């Protein structure tokens, strides 16, 4: 078993890896909630539809563009710090990646026209349709891309196009992880939007959506493990064999009753913190099970790991320095942005 901190590796590698993990977490927590808000529009119902949609628009409007900063940062870190991983993923998984990026573009443009168009007419329905569809489409392919890194079907020299560029992601496990990602983001959004809603029936409506989306997230999570077994991936056994991963899943599960209490009692910020902690625990457990592998390759290709796929030490040192210095400016600005537009919410 590879030590968690093998000797001889530069400190900058762990700094860069920490920023990569933090970027993924913040993109799921913030950008994921925005995607989930779009998914929730499928379940607004006929009564108070306009009022609920107005709450979603006002919640997303000031910050949705800033949330994609974390996706861009992940791409930059992979490109500079782990070029072999970036090259393999961008080539073998170009189909789901392109689908995801097209979804990001379609969702952003449709939301902009729907929210800021000075003329309100029949075209709003078209904008809304594109917005809702891309809100499901984009996180689905994000989850599919993440899932395709695990099965080990990625081949550096495939025999044909289907084997190299279709089979790695069009499998039960990546598809199940795509569904789980959509459900998890919807759950996040529902919990966040409770605090954006005025007390009364509108808030209770988002509470009900939070409970139903939580059920969907738990069900789809179980589906991920079932699909992994179908795909020949001993994911459940790996979680049980890894003490850290088992602990994170157990704690995430034990937090759920506290989340229910916080939602029922209108403890808005407590509910947001608990659901954020659950997402962090899920990602931490996933990372620990996969560590140190970033991309599972099919034999005879060796897996791409943190230790055999990183850039030269000089590059890592400069990247780590840039990330640390940049965070000194970016994180306070981001906090200020949320304080300005979200300081009175919840």
Buried (B, 14 or more C-beta within 10 A) or exposed (E): EEEEEEEEBBEBBBBBBEBBBBBBBBBBBBBBBBBBBBBBBEBBEEEBEEBBBEBBBEBBBEBBEBBBBBBEBBBBBBBBBBBBBBBBBBEBBEBBBEBBBBBBEBBBBBBBBBBEEEEEEEEBEEBBEBBBBBBBBBBBBBBBBBBBBBBBBBBBEBEEEEBBBBBBBBBBBBBBBBBBBBBBBBBBBBBBBBBBBEEEEBBEBBBEBBBBBBEBBBEBBEBBBBBBBEBEBEBEEBBEEBEBBBBBBEBBEEBBEBBBEBBEEBBBEBBBBBBBBBBBBBBBBBBBBBBBBBBBBBEEBEBBBBBEBBBEEEBBBBBBEBBEEEBEEBEEEBEEEBEEBBEEBB
